[in-house]
Amino acid sequence: MVPGPPSSSPSSCAGCSPCWRRWAQPSSRRSAPAGRSCSVAPWPRSTARRATAMLRTPWRSREQLVHQTVTLHADGMSRRAMARALGVSRNTVKKILHEHARAREQPHSVLAPVPKRSARPKKIDTYREQVEQLLAKYEDITAQRVFEILTEGDYDGGCTAVKELVRELRPKPKATPSLQTPDWGPGKMAESDWSPYELDFTETGKQKVQLFSYVLCHSKRKCYQAYESYDVHALMAGHVEAFQRLGGCAEQCKYDGQKAVAIRWEGHQPIYNPRFLAFCVHYDMRPWAIRGSPNLRPNVERSFWEHERSFLNGREFRDLADFRHQLRQWLDKTVDHRKRTAKHTCALERFAEEAPHLVPLPRHPYDTARVVYHVCSIDGFIDYQANRYAVPYDHVTDILPVRITQHELYVYAADLECIARHQLEPRGAGRSVDPAGFHRPRRRKPAIDLDQLRHVYEGMGQGATDFFRALSVGRSRHWSHAARRILLLRQRYATSDIDAALGHAARFGALGYESVERIVEARHRPRTLDEYVAAETAEHLEALIGNHRTEPRALTEYDRLPGTGAEAAPDSESNQEEGPHGETNR
């Protein structure tokens, strides 16, 4: 840049063209021409010094250019001289000075000014009245349909303009107020529900997991537990885990219409599952089944949202056991200590106020195990969920009660003595479990207990006894396997039906397994679940009322007149007729 003229020169001016042109020349030619002098008053000494220092600093941004222009203008420099000194056009200097003067007259704002553009008429404006009529006639008409109707006429505009106009003209929906969450007292109410998730474990692959959630409505403290199914046994086990974690339970708990809680509905009245109702009685709590919107259970629905956002995201799990372990750590270290925005208190602080109001737990927890009956196979295994669990050979082909918890499986003999205990394997794993060594590998197969087979057949009935007597002729290695296979039919048919079929087979000499199976299938039908229930009910009623039959009353008891006890007078013989079977019709 060219520095300004020094203030010591007697013939210098404030920046006219001759002076600046002269100062741009070498120092030997800077003398003023004879007979000429500038009419503008020279700069003061301080102003000239400040302008000279400023012009020596080149501007590098728009803000620096504006600052130098405004400063030089305030010092009295002309626009032409500022344009030449700063290296910009005179129009730029003029624009900067006009914007500066206008900005000083208006309020300052940190936001960029919005450019003012002249409104231009739109093509869609001529169709505004037609669009208003369509929206008044069809409230839920879409913008795409409005565009199609307009294009059928003479509209040649775009769809975006139609969408913007429809958005502007369509009446805004009324704001629906959010549901007010009822404020339950401490220990009064809880909510429980299930949510399914398909997780991709790193070691075991994809597996469907059912997540159980139990939330206290007052303190909002949550309890989670993961299971492979969501039947009534898993529901009760989840409650037991939650009660032990909380040290008590709420007086009442909300549920949806799941079958584990309510087996059916009579109108608006739920018919509760008797097994789950007995569980609730054991813990002195009342179930409340509600059908309808999930908004009626906002706390438990919110717990699943929190689980999906805060726990599942950013985590990987090896298997179901690792998932449960990380879930328990997340509950203890994160969920219980997370503060709510409204009250700035964590769940543990609020739970300290609610804990004294919870229903105390009984001394012993409720037994939530499942009990089923299975026939032991010929090789000494009990099948359950595609896995095989070993039992001693002494109970081969016996009908054994099996008790299944969430983690273990117990096998009992007929006298309810525990004969085997196994860790429950994953569903569908296809494993044969024998940790106790009931079936150790031997060079020779174990000897067949013929006395046991004879005892089992004699216990089934006379027909089975006769069949075994006819079958056991000869060496045992020829008929023992068939005898055990026949006993496995008790898993599908009643013992009395098998006894009758064996008696029929013994009379005709049909001693093979296939022959006996065809006879049973032809003469009898497999037993159903209703028969199991009916048999248990009959045994229960027999234990209550015994074998006493209710004899029907004599018909003469109904001929007595009510209130007097006197017998009614017989009609005349002329009004009596004898029926076709000898009875008298009145």
NUSEBA-244528 format. One record per residue: residue in one letter; x, y, z of N, C-alpha, C, CB in turn. Coordinates in steps of 0.05 Angstrom, whole numbers, plus 5000, padded with zeros to 4 digits. Each point is the difference from the previous one (the first is absolute). Glycine has a CB too. Layout:
AXYZXYZXYZXYZ...
% end
This chain:
M501749765000498350245000501850255000496349755024V502550474966501550254999499450165025499850004949P502150085066499550155025498950284993503549755024G495050364996498850264996502250225000495849845021P503550394970501950224999500750105027498250144956P504349925049500850105026498850275006504249744997S495250305028498850265008501950234999496949745029S505850214969501950225000500050154973502849755033S496150124946500150134974498050235000501349574977P499650675016498250235001497949994978503650265020S496949604959498150004977498449754998503150304977S496949535045498549744998497150065008504149735011C494150104979497250025006499049755014499450304960A497949685042498849775014499749764982497650315029G503449704947499849774983498850054973499749745040C500850494948499050054973501749854980498250455014S500849534962501449844979502750114993495649894982P504850375016502850094993502049935022498150364973C501149675052501949955022500649705001498250395026W499849444972500649715002501549914976495949935027R503650184950501549934976502950095003495950034972R504550205041502750105004501549835020498550464989W500149455033501449845020500649724990497750275035A501049644945500649744988502650004984495249904999Q505850354994502550024985502449975019497750294966P504749685023502449995017500350265015502249694968S499550295052500350245018501350234986500449695038S501250264942501450224986498050164983504149734999R493650174996498050144983497550075015501849764960R498350245068497650055015499550295005500749575021S501050614971499650285006497650104985504950075007A493650115005497650104988500750174976497749995044P500850004935500550164977499750305006498549634971A503250525016499950295006497450124991504950024994G494150155023497650144993497449855006502650234965R497649535048497649845005499949935030500049814954S497850205057499649925029497249905003503350345015C496449475003497349875005498350195017502049544997S495450474997498250175015499049875026498750214957V501749525046499049865023501950045023497849664972A501150385052501750045023501749755005496650325020P505849724989501749765006499149855024503950244980W496849495022499349845023501450105025499449604971P499350375051501450055025502249795004495950205021R505949864997502349825004499149735011502950405009S495349585011499149745011498449844980499950215046T498449924939498449864980501749884978496250305009A505749854982501849904979501649765010500350464981R500649565044501649775011498349755002502850335026R494649694983498349765002499349894973498250185043A501349994938499349914973502449864987496650374996T505849745009502449884988500449725012502050454993A497649515033500449745012497949804991502050225040M495649874955497849824992500449914971496950235031L504049954952500449924972502349824996498050434987R503949575032502249814998499249725007503150375012T494549595001499049735007498049914979500850095050P499849714934498049924979497649865013503849954967W493950095022497649875010499849714989497650455004R501549365012499949724993497249885002504749965015S493450194994497249905003498150234995501449655032R496150284965498050204995499750185024497649684970E502750215054499750175024502250215002497849615023Q504750314969502250195001499750224979503049635016L495950294960499550204980497950215009501249664965V496750245047497950185010501150185021496549664990H505150235028501250165022501850224989499749605031Q502050344950501950204989498450214984503749664998T494350254988498450194984498650205018499449664964V499350245057498550185018501950185015496449655005T505950255003501950175014501150224983501249615028L499650324947501050214982497950204993503249674982H494350245015497950194994499550195024497949674970A502450225054499750185023502350205002497549645024D504850294966502350185000499950214978502749635020G495450354962499750204980501049934973500250315035M500649444960501149924974497649974980504049775022S496550304953497949984980499749714991501050474985R496649475003499549734991501949914978495250075012R505550124970501849924978502849935011497550314969A503449855051502649945012500049745016500950495002M496949465012499849745015499949764981497650245037A501049794941499949784981502749944988495350134989R506250095004502749964989501949885021499250384968A500649725057501849915021499549715009500450475015L497049464986499349735009499949804977497450215037G502749874939500149824978497249894993504649885012V493350274992497349914994498750224982499649735043S498150214947498650194983498650215017499449654965R499950575022498550215015497249925007502750344976N496149485008497349905007500149835026498750014951T503549845052500349845024500250185025502249644974V499450575023500250195023497350135005504850094989K493849994990497450125003498049815014500950284959K499149475033498249805012500649965029499549784955I503150205051500849965028499150235018503949734985L496550515005499250245016496950025003504150234984H494449704995497150005002499049795020499750174952E501449595046499249795019500750075029500649664963H501750475040500750085027498150215011504849894989A494550304995498250215009497249885006502550344973R496649475010497349885004500149835025499150014951A503149845054500149835024500050165026502549674973R498550575026500050165025497350115006504750134991E493549874990497350105004498049775009500950364967Q499949395030498349775006501149855024498749974952P499549895062500949835023501949784991495750115025H506249834991502049804993499049725006503750345008S497049474975499249725004502449824991495050104993V505449695022502249814993499349834976501550005047L495949984947499149844977500550144974496549785029A504050064951500450124973497450124990503749674991P496450564997497550124990498849834977501750455013V495649534988498649864979499750174976497549735034P503450184943499750174976497150044993504449834983K494950415011497350074992499749964970499550335039R498649494955499549954972497150074994503549644998S496150454979497350074992498449754996501650424978A495949585032498349764998499249964971498350085046R502049674946499349934972497549825000504950044986P493250014998497649845001500649714992497350404989K501449415024500449714995497749904982502549945044K498149844943497949874983497849895017503449904966I497350005058498049875017498150205012503249645009D497550624992498250205013497350024986504150255014T495849704961497450024986498249765006502350254964Y498849545048498449765007499549995030501949764960R498650455055499749995029497149955007503850325005E494349804982497249975007499149714994499150484990Q501849404988499349724994501249815021499850114951V502649945058501249835020498550035027504550044977E494650205029498550045025497449844999502050455006Q496749554971497549854997500449705003498350364970L503949545019500749715002500549935030501950004953L499550175061500649945028497550025017504750174994A493550004999497550025016498249764995500350504998K499849404977498249774994501249735008498350264962Y504349725035501449755008502250085020499149774954E500450175071501950095021502649864999496150115028D503949634965502449845001501249964972498349785041I501150384940501149974973503050065001495650134979T505949725006502950044999500850214980500649525014A501850594990501050204981500549884972502150245039Q498649514960500549864975497449994984503749735020R494050214994497549994987499150274990498749605028V501850614988499450274991501650074975499050145048F503549794952501750054976498949864975504050055030E495049704974498949854977497450144990501949585018I496550525000497550144992500750264985497549805039L504550354970500750244987501249964973500750205044T500949584954501349954973498049904980504249895024E493550014985497949934981498950244986498949605028G501450634985499250254988502250134984496850075037D503850184968502050144985502450085017496550174971Y503949705052502350065018502449854988497050065041D505250094956502449894989502450045019498350084954G501149985071502250045020500949735012498250465009G503449575011501249765014498349915024504550154984C496249625025498649885023500950135027499649574974T502950535027500950115025498450255007504649834990A494750344991498450235006497349935010502550254965V496449535024497349915009500249905029498749874953K503449995054500449905027500350235020502149594982E499450615010500350235018497450155005504750044985L493749994993497450135003498049845017500850224955V499249515040498249835016500950015030499249704960R503450305045500950025028499250265012503849704989E496150514995499350275011497050025005503850194976L494549695006497150045002498749785017500250214955R501049565048498749795015499750085030501949654968P495850315043499750075029501849845017495250124992K506150015027501849875018498449825019503350384997P497649375008498649825018500150115029501149614971K496850335043499950095028502149855016495150114995A506250035022502149875017498649825020503150394994T497849365006498949805019501650025026498549704963P500350365059501550025025501049735008497350395015S505149604995501249755009498549895024504550154983L495549585019498649885022501450065027498449634969Q500050435050501150065026500649745015497550435002T504949525005500849755014499050025029504049944971P494449865037499050015028502349985020495749804985D504050345037502150005021499249795021501150494991W500149285007499449795020501850045024498749684964G500250245058501550035025502349805002495950175022P505949864996502249815003499149725007502950385014G498049434970499349725005497249924991503150025038K495550154948497349954992499849854973498650405027M503049684954499649904973502749944986495750264997A504249544986502349924984499049934972502749845040E499050144941499349924972502049794990498050464992S500949354993501749784989499249934972500749835047D501250104937499449924972502449864988496950394995W502749514980502149864985500650154975498649565019S503950404971500850124974501949804987499350485017P500149434958501849814986502350154986496249684995Y506150195004502350114985501549764987500550405032E500349644943501649804986502950105000496149864971L505650015045502750095004501949824985498950185045D503349934945502049864985502449975019498450174954F501849605060502249955018502549924984496849855036T505550234974502549964986500849715000501450465012E497849385007500849725002497849804992503250135036T494349934973497849814995498250084977500249895048G500350344939498450084978497450145008501949624975K496250405006497550145005498249845019500450224955Q498349925063498249885019497950205008503749695017K493950224986497850175009499950005030497449914958V502650325054500150045029497550155008505149995001Q493649925020497750145012500950155024496849644983L502950625017500850185022497750065018503650204971F496749735055498050065020500750265015499049505005S499050675000500550255013497950045022501950204958Y499049895065498350065023500850275010499449515013V498750684989500650285007498250095022501550104953L499650025068498450125021499150284991502649745036C494850324965499050244989500850255016496249744982H504350245043500650235016503050084998496449875032S505449954973502850064998501249964973500349875047K498350004935500949944972502549825000498250444986R502249405035502249815000499349764983501550165046K500349754938499549804980501549745006499150364966C499749425025501349735001499649864974499349975050Y502949934938499949864975501049715005500750434973Q498349395010501049734999499449884973499349955050A502549894939499849894973499449705002503150354982Y495049555001499349724999499749924971497650035045E502249714951499749894974497049994992504249745005S494050265013497149994995498650195019500349524984Y497250535011498550185017497449875009501950404975D498349355034497749865011499650075029500749624968V497450255045499350075027502349945019495249924990H506449875004502249935018502250224998498949514994A501750584982502050224997498950255013501849794958L495650265040498950245012500250005030496850034962M502749745050500349985029502950015009495849735001A506050154983502850025007501150284998500549534983G498550624997500850284998499150175024499949954951H497649995058499150145024501649935025495450014980V505349745023501649925023502750145000497749555000E503650474976502650144999499650305006501649674965A496350455025499550285006499450055030498350064953F500149765059499450045028502549975018495349824991Q506449995002502449975016501950244996499649504996R500450624981501750234995499050255016501249824954L496150215046498850235013499549965030497950114957G502249645052499449945028497150025007504450185010G493849804971497150025004498650034974500750205046C496749844955498450034976497850215004501049524987A498050594992497850195002497449865005502450314969E495649845041497549885007498549914975499850295041Q500549844937498649944975501950034977495650145020C503949714958501750014977498349994975503849775025K496950404955498550014975501349814980498750485009Y499549394975500949824978498350064976501549645033D499450264944498450014976498449744998503350304977G495549645000498349774998501549744993496450304986Q506049665024501549764994498749765012504250274997K496149504990498749755008501149905027499249894953A503350185053501149915026498650125023504449944978V494350305018498650135022497049954998503650365001A495249694976497249974996499649804977498950475017I499949304990499749794980497850074979501549665034R496550504974497950104982498650235013499449544980W498850585005498550235009497049954997503850314987E494749745033497149994999499050294999499849565026G499850544950499450284997502450175007495249915011H504550265009502350165009501249895026497950404980Q501349365028501049885024502149794993495750085024P506749944986502149794994499649765018503250364987I497249405001500049755015503049935003495449844981Y505650195044502849985005500949704999499850425028N502749554965501249735001500249905028502750114959P496249665047500049905028502849975012495749774990R506250144993502749975010501250275007500649594972F499050615012501150275006498550135023501450054952L496049895050498550115022501049895027496050054970A504749695030501149885025502750135006497649574991F503950494989502650145004499550285013502049754961C496150405029499450265011499049985029498950174954V499549625052499149975028502449945018495549834983H506450035008502449935016501550265008500349554977Y499750655006501550245005498250235009503449864967D494050095038498150215009499950244981500949855047M499150094927499750224980497649944982505050085001R494050134987497649974983500750074971497150125039P502349704942500450064972497850174989502549574995W498250594985498050184986500649984971499650315040A498949524946500349974971498450214985500649515006I500750634975498850224986500449954970500850335038R497149674947500249984971499750284988498149545001G503450524978499850264988502750124994495750065023S504350214978502450154992502349955019497050344979P505549665011502349985018500350255017502249714967N496450515026500250245017499049965028499550274959L498949515044499049945027502249895018495549924981R506850005007502349905015502550164991497949535005P502250735000502250164988502749945012496750354992N503449575033502749965013501449764988498350215042V500349574955501449764989500650034971497649725034E500750424951500650054971502550184998495149954988R505150245029502450185000502549845008497150395011S502649415006502349845007501249854976498149965046F500249944936501049864977501350204981496449665004W502650584993501350214984502750065011495550204988E504849825038502650065012501949774996497850295034H501249464967501749774996501049994971497449755035E501050314946500849994972502150224994495549814988R504050435022501850224994502649995015496050284990S503849655036502450035017501549745004497650365023F501249414974501449755005500749854975497549975043L500649994939500649844976501950144981495549795005N504450474993501750144981502950015011496150284985G505749644997502950025007501049775017499550484998R499049305004500949775016499849744983498550235043E503349594963499949734988500049795022502550174960F496249605035499649805020500949734988496250255021R505249594996500949744991497749804998504550095020D493949905001497849815002497950125019503049604990L495050245016497850105018501150055028496649754973A505250085037501150055027501550265001500449515006D501250564973501450255000498050234998504049784978F493950195007497950214998498850055028499049874952R500449925063498950045027502050135018497149604993H505550335005502050125017500350304994502449565002Q497850524973500250284994497550155007503249894963L494549995034497550135008499950065030497749774962R503350045054500050045029502050235007498849515007Q503550494980501950225006498950274991503749684995W494950334983498850254991497950105019500949874953L497649955059498050085019501350115025496949654983D505250225027501250085025501650264998500249525013K501250524964501850224998498950244985503649675001T494450294982499050224983497150085006503249854965V495049955033497250075002499250105028499149654965D501950215056499350085027501150285008499849525012H502350564974501350265008499550224980503549745022R494850214958499450214980497950195012501149684961K499550585038498250205011497950094980503750155030R493949894980497850104983500350304997497049635015T502250474961500250284995498250175017501349894953A496350015052498050165014500750045030496649834968K504149955046500450025029502949995007495749785006H506150174976502949995005500749805022500350484986T498349305014500549785020500249744984497650255037C504049574973500449744988497949805011504950094993A495049674994498049815009500649895028499449874952L503150115055500649895027499150205022503949754981E496450515014499150205019496949995004504050294988R494649684990497149985002499149745011499650314961F501949475033499349745010500449995031501249794956A500650365054500450005030497550105014504950084993E493550094994497550095011497849804997501450474991E498749374987497949814994500449735013499350234957A503149705049500649735011498549935025504550044981P495150145039498449925023497149944995503150285026H495949814951497149964994499549754983499550495002L502649364990499649764984499049775017503750154969V494949675017498949765014502449825007495550034976P504849895049502349825007499749734986500550245044L501849644951500049744986499649775020503150194965P495849595026499849765018502749885006495549914981R504649915038502549895008501449844977498349985047H500149884938501149834978498750094973500749615032P500950404947498950084974498149794989504150274991Y494349824990498149824987501549824980496350355005D502849404994501349814981498850044973500849665037T500750454945499150064973500749784979500450485012A500449294997500949794982497749884985503949905030R496749994946498149854984500349715005500150364965V497649495037500049725006498649864976500050075051V501549744936498949854978500749705005500450394968Y498349445017500549715001501149914974496349945034H505849904967501349904976500649705004502050454989V497949404989500749725001503049974994495349864985C506150015033502949964996500549814976500850065049S501050024933500549854976501549745007500250424974I500149415005501249745004503050035009496949804966D504450405023502850045007500450175025501149964952G496850105063500250135026500350304999502049595015F496550544967500150304998497150115001504349974973I495650285037497550155000500350234980499049895049D499250134932500150204979498550255009500449654964Y500950595033498750255006501350224983498949855048Q499450284936500950224983502449934982498350325035A501549444952502049914981502749945014497850264964N502249705062502449915015499349755015501750475004R500449375002499649745014501550005026499449764956Y499150175066501150005027500049725011498450485007A503949435002500349725009498749955027504349974974V494649795029498949905025501049715004495850294997P504249605027500949735003498549804984501450125046Y499949664947498849794983497649865015504449934978D495550105048497849875015497350114993503249915036H496750334952497450134994499450014970500650275042V500649554943499549994972497049934995504849874991T493950284990497249974992498150085022501449644969D499550485053498250095021499050284994502449715034I495250354975498950274998501050165024495849844974L505950355022501450145021499150305001503949684996P495650435027499550295003502650154997496049915029V503950314956502450174995499350285009501549714960R500250405056499650285010502250184987498049835044I501050384942501950174985499850285011499549724958T502850395051500250285007501250164977500549875049Q500250374956501350174979502849914994497150385013H504249475005502849934996500649715004501150465015E497149384998500649725006497649834993503150145037L497549604961498049804994500349775020499950124950Y497949805063500049795020498249784990500850335038V500149424966498549764992499449845025502149994954Y495449945050499149855024499049734993498950435023A501349394996498949734996497050005006504449795012A494349984987497249985005499350085028499649654966D502250295053499650085028501050285007500449525012L500150654967500950285002502750025013495250135003E506549674993502850025009501750114977499449625033C502250584972501650124978502249814992499150465018I500849464956502049814990502050134981496549645004A503050604986501950134982499650305002500149604969R502150555028499950295000502050114980498750005049H500450174932501650094978499750304997499649564977Q502550575013499950284991498450014974504450115023L493850084976498350024976501650114976495950075030E504049784949501450074975498350194983502649565001P498650594981498450184983498149844982503850325000R494049804994497949884984501149934972496450245026G503249514966500849924973502949954996496350254985A505349725037502949954998500649724990500750345036G497549474969500549724991502249865015498550144956R501749915070502249885016498949775017502450455001S499449365005499449785018501650055026499149674961V499550385061501350095025500149765019498350484993D504149465016500349795020502450075018498149654968P501750565048502450075017500449815023499250474988A498749395021500349825023501149724991496350245023G504049724951501049744991498149775003504450175011F493049874984498149785002500549804978496750315020H504249784956500449824978502950024991495250064985R506549825031502950004993500549804978501150125047P500749954935500649814977501149745010500850404971R498049385019500949745008500649844974497350015044R504349784960500649834977497549844993504849975013R493749955008497649844995497650175009502549565006K495350404981497650145008499149905028498650054952P500150135064499149915026497949784998501050465018A499149375002498049785001497250115003503549705020I494650164968497250085000498849895026499750024949D498950165065498749925025497349894993502450355027L497449384971497549874992497950025022502649684971D498350325054498150025022498650284999502849695028Q498750514964498750274998497950004978504250215016L496449674961498049984979497649855008503750034967R496749745047497749845009498350165020502749584992H498650565025498550165020498450224987503649905034V497550234945498650214987497649894985504250264995Y496149514991497749894985497949905019503149874963E497650015059498049915019498550235012502849605010G498550634993498650235011498150134980503950085029M496249864946498250124980497349864999504050144974G495949605032497549864999500349714992497850434989Q499949425009500149724994500849954971496549925035G502550254947500749974972503050034995495550174987A505750035026502950044997501549775013499350495000T499749405022501449775013500049764981498650175045D499149774943499849774981501850054976495349915015F504950344976501750054976502949965007496650334983F504349775041502849975007500749705004499950465022R498249394989500549715004500449864973497350015042A501150074938500349884973502550114986495149944997L505750315009502250124986502749905011497250404991S502949545035502649945014500849714996498950355033V499949514948500949734994502550014982495249825004G506950065004502550004985502150185012497349914959R504850155026502150165010499250305002503349674981S497750465039499150285005501150194979499849905048R502450034939501150194980498350014976504549905017H493649914979498250014977497550175005501849554987W497350475037497550145005500150245019497949564992S504450485022500150215020499850284988502949705028H498350334948499950274987497150064992504849954984A493849865005497250044993498350065024500649704960A500050175062498450045025500350295010500549525012R502050594986500450285009498750194980504349865022R495850094953498850184980497050015004503749914968I495149875039497150005004499250175024499749544981L502050465040499550175023500050304994501949645028L499650444951500150284992497450104989504849944991L493449885002497450084990498350145022500149634967R500750345058498550135021500250304999500849605028Q501150504957500350294997497750124984505049955004R493849894978497950104983497349885006503450064965Y496549715048497449875005499749955030500049794954A497550185054499449945028500949725006496150325000T504649635025501049745009497849794996503150215033S494449864973497849814997499649924971497850195040D502649994941499849944972502249814991497750444992I504749615017502349834993499649725012503050404998D495949585026499549745013498049844983501050195045A496849954946498049864984501249914973496450275022A505249904966501349934974501949775003499550474985L502149525037501849785005498549745005503450325019G494349694995498549765003498949894974498750165045H500450024937499149924974502349894983496550355002A505949775000502349894985500949735011501450474991A498449495035500849745012498149784990501950245040R495549824957498149794992500549914971496750195032F504350004951500449934972503049964994495950264989G505849755030502849944995501550234986498849534999A500250715002501450234987501950125021496050094969L506449815032501950075022502150214991499349555019G500750534956501950204992499250295006501249694964Y500750495037499450285007498250124978504450045024E496149914951498450124979497249915001504050034971S495649715036497249895002498550145023501649564981V499850465042498750135022499350294995502449695031E499450454955499550284993497650034982504950105006R494849724974497750014982497449955015503049854962I497149965057497649945015499150245017501349515001V500750615012499350235017498950234983503649875033E497750184944499050224983497249954989504850104988A494649645006497449944989497849995021502449744965R498250195059497949965020499750235020500849514995H501250665007500050215020501150264988500649665037R498750564976501050264991502050125020495650084976P506350085015501950115018498750185021503549984964R497750035059498850175020500750304995500349625033T497950554976500350294995500450145027497149974960L503450295038500450165024497550005017503450284976D494349725012497550015016499749755017497950274965E503149505025499849755015501950025024498949744959Y503550385038501750035023498750175021504049964970V494850275021498750185019497649865013501550404973A496949455011497749875011500849785020497550094958A504749775037500949805018500950125027501449714961E500150515037500850135025497650115015504450124978T493649995008497750115013498449775013499750384967A500149395020498549785012501449905025498449874955E504250115044501549925024499650205023503449764971H496650505022499750215021497249985012503250304976L494749665007497349985011499649755016498350274961E502949525030499849745015501250035028500049744957A502250415044501350045026498350185018504449944979L494050235009498350195016497449875009502050384975I496549495007497449905006499949705002498150394978G504049475016500149725002498549864977500250055050N499049704955498649854979497049995003504149724997H494850465019497150005004498650114976500750065050R497449794940498450084977497650165010501649604973T497550585010497650155005497749854987502550455003E495849425014497849844989497750184992501349615029P497450334948497750164992497649965018501649974953R496850245050497649985016497849844986501250445021A497049454995497749864989498150204988500549625034L498150294945498150184987497750085018501249804957T498250035063497750065018500650255018498849515000E503850555003500750245015499050264987504049755017Y495750244957499150244985497050024999504249984974D494349815035497150004999498850145024500149584974R501550485046499050145024499450294994502649685029L495250414983499250284997502050185015495149874994P505750344995501950185015498650135023502550084958G498849925065499050145023498449825019500050414973T498749385017498349825016501249735005496150244982G505449674998501249735003498149784993502950185035A494549884959498049794993500349934970496850175035E502749574960500249914972497750104984502549595015A497950474960497950094982498149774994503050354980A494349725017498049794994500349914972496950205033P503049534963500349904973497650074983502749625017D497850424958497850064981498349754995502850354978S495049705011498249774994501249824979496050285011E503149484989501249804982499450074971499649665035S498250504962499350064972501950204988495349925011N506150245006501950194990502849894997497350355020Q503149404988502749884998500249834975500350005050E501950024937500649834977502649865004497550324970E502649455019502449835002501750044976497649665028G504950414976501950054978500849754986501650395025P500049644954500849774984501849815015499550284960H501949825061501949835015498949935027503850214976G493749835028498849915025499850225021501749564991E499450705004499850215020497350134997505050075000T494350085021497450135000500450294994498249685034N500450424946500250284992497650155012502549884958R497950335055497850175012499450234981501449875047
% end
